[in-house]
């Protein structure tokens, strides 16, 4: 892995870890989406909002994956896990 990729991975893990505010990021994402839907942003502002939205989405997804892994580890330690088939549930993700 290149130094740049390793640095980016480390930064993502840090943001999705202790200093990451999931709810705050979702709120920012909702604000960005609303601003873009209003159609009042210039092209440049729309691109910046889109870029920030993609970044926030990735950080939220990383935080969710990490939380799921922690839950799975805790359940594995107690020996009471059951397989969960997420494929049957509808995808409510806007992306």
C-alpha positions as CSV (number, residue, x, y, z in Angstrom):
1,X,0.0,0.0,0.0
2,X,1.4,3.4,-0.9
3,X,2.1,6.0,1.8
4,X,-0.7,8.2,0.5
5,X,-3.2,5.3,0.7
6,X,-2.0,4.3,4.1
7,X,-2.3,7.9,5.4
8,X,-5.8,8.1,3.9
9,X,-6.9,4.8,5.6
10,X,-5.5,5.9,8.9
11,X,-7.3,9.3,8.7
12,X,-10.6,7.6,7.8
13,X,-10.2,5.2,10.8
14,X,-9.4,8.1,13.1
15,X,-12.5,10.1,11.9
16,X,-14.7,7.1,12.2
17,X,-13.4,6.4,15.7
18,X,-13.4,8.4,18.9
19,X,-13.6,11.9,17.4
20,X,-16.3,11.1,14.9
21,X,-19.8,12.4,15.5
22,X,-22.1,10.2,13.5
23,X,-25.3,12.1,14.3
24,X,-23.6,15.4,13.5
25,X,-22.4,14.1,10.2
26,X,-25.8,12.8,9.2
27,X,-27.2,16.2,10.1
28,X,-24.6,17.9,7.9
29,X,-25.4,15.5,5.1
30,X,-29.1,16.2,5.3
31,X,-28.4,20.0,5.2
32,X,-26.2,19.5,2.1
33,X,-28.9,17.4,0.3
34,X,-31.6,20.0,1.1
35,X,-29.4,22.8,-0.2
36,X,-28.7,20.9,-3.4
37,X,-32.4,20.0,-3.9
38,X,-33.4,23.7,-3.5
39,X,-31.4,24.3,-6.7
40,X,-30.1,27.7,-5.5
41,X,-26.4,26.6,-5.5
42,X,-24.1,27.5,-8.3
43,X,-22.4,24.7,-10.2
44,X,-19.2,25.2,-8.2
45,X,-21.1,25.2,-4.9
46,X,-23.0,22.1,-6.0
47,X,-19.8,20.2,-6.8
48,X,-18.3,21.2,-3.4
49,X,-21.5,20.1,-1.6
50,X,-21.5,16.8,-3.5
51,X,-17.9,16.2,-2.7
52,X,-18.4,16.9,1.0
53,X,-21.6,14.7,0.9
54,X,-19.6,11.8,-0.6
55,X,-17.0,12.2,2.1
56,X,-19.5,12.3,4.9
57,X,-21.4,9.3,3.5
58,X,-18.1,7.3,3.4
59,X,-17.2,8.3,7.0
60,X,-20.7,7.3,8.2
61,X,-20.5,4.0,6.4
62,X,-17.1,3.3,7.9
63,X,-18.5,4.1,11.4
64,X,-21.4,1.8,10.9
65,X,-19.2,-1.0,9.7
66,X,-17.0,-0.6,12.7
67,X,-20.0,-0.6,15.1
68,X,-21.4,-3.7,13.4
69,X,-18.0,-5.4,13.8
70,X,-17.9,-4.5,17.5
71,X,-21.4,-5.9,18.0
72,X,-20.4,-9.1,16.2
73,X,-17.3,-9.5,18.4
74,X,-19.3,-9.0,21.5
75,X,-21.9,-11.5,20.4
76,X,-19.2,-14.0,19.4
77,X,-17.6,-13.8,22.8
78,X,-20.9,-14.7,24.5
79,X,-21.6,-17.5,22.0
80,X,-25.1,-16.3,21.2
81,X,-24.8,-15.2,17.6
82,X,-27.1,-16.0,14.8
83,X,-26.6,-15.3,11.1
84,X,-28.4,-12.3,9.9
85,X,-29.4,-12.2,6.2
86,X,-29.5,-8.5,5.3
87,X,-30.2,-9.3,1.6
88,X,-33.9,-9.8,2.4
89,X,-34.3,-6.3,4.0
90,X,-35.1,-3.4,1.7
91,X,-32.3,-1.0,1.1
92,X,-33.3,2.5,2.4
93,X,-29.9,4.1,1.5
94,X,-30.3,7.1,-0.8
95,X,-27.0,6.0,-2.6
